[in-house]
Amino acid sequence: ALLILWMGKRCVFHSSSTSTDPVASSSKSKSASRTNNATSTETPFDKLADVYDSSFCDTTVGRLLRRQTWEHFDEAFATSNFKSTQTAPILEIGCGTGDDALHLASKYVYVLATDYSQGMLRKARQKCYLNATVPRECQPTFKKLDLRDSHYDVSLEPIHKFAGAYCNFGGLNNLSPEDIGHLAHELSELIHPGGKVVLVVMGRFCLFETLYYLLTSNFKRAFRRLKRARNAESVARVAPNTKKQTIYFYSPYFIEKTFADTSQFQVIRKRAIGLTLPPSLWSRSSSKNMHPSLLSFLSWSDSMLSGYWPFFYLGDHFLIEFEHL
């Protein structure tokens, strides 16, 4: 507890910010006039795109957290060598600035990477263009997709099936429970039998976050994820000077049950992401203020403990992997 208090005090927390996870997005606003059309259609995540890499992806904590998820993505999706034949693309939901898609592409995995934010997609395409390690034949395709639109189409002509799907770092936390139920049924029809679906979701309880706020007597924030509703809602800004967004915190049980209700998925793995490492919200400040050796130790302990009960319920995020029956 004293270690968490010390680490938390070393991290500069901005109360107006929320977790800098790549998220799918919010509904597109209508333009008020031709003169302000560009700004009226800009989403909070378009503004977040300009600072997302520096505030999370390129930080030491961000890289350590992402490395944990990549281990599972590689196991679920990566081909054994460059001669392997991929029968269908992998679908990414909420690609952000494209780090996950580019990582899998370097493993010779072709990804259809989707996001609602045009700003995020623009950054992702720029990264892809400048990345010399990605095989030309495996370069990801980036496509805008709004999962809140009940008529969305994730097909990639002429391909209508996917070898698997994933969503990293809270991309589902901007979706309502009804939207997630709809997505589960869509994926049950889009994923080939035997395909994997790997989801990394912000959970309803984060041990690190809760202990720190309790030790600093900030009880409101300590239990902000734990509300009476089964799926707690929080309204916050994803970037300064933007409209507040509704964020949903889900339990592993809810995600597991929602996908199991389709009768097409079974759980094969659960683990915490960010159990002993600082939460993603503090990734930039903690990367600057904490000694690399301490971060390495926290990452090691995270990997050792996060796959066991009850620890997979206690992280900043949880990873849950399904297999399509």
Helices and strands as residue ranges (DSSP letters): H 2-10, H 37-40, H 44-52, I 53-57, H 60-77, E 90-93, H 99-106, E 111-115, H 118-130, G 136-138, E 141-144, E 162-167, H 177-190, E 191-202, H 207-215, H 219-222, E 232-236, E 245-249, H 252-260, E 265-273, G 280-282, H 283-289, H 292-305, G 311-313, E 317-324
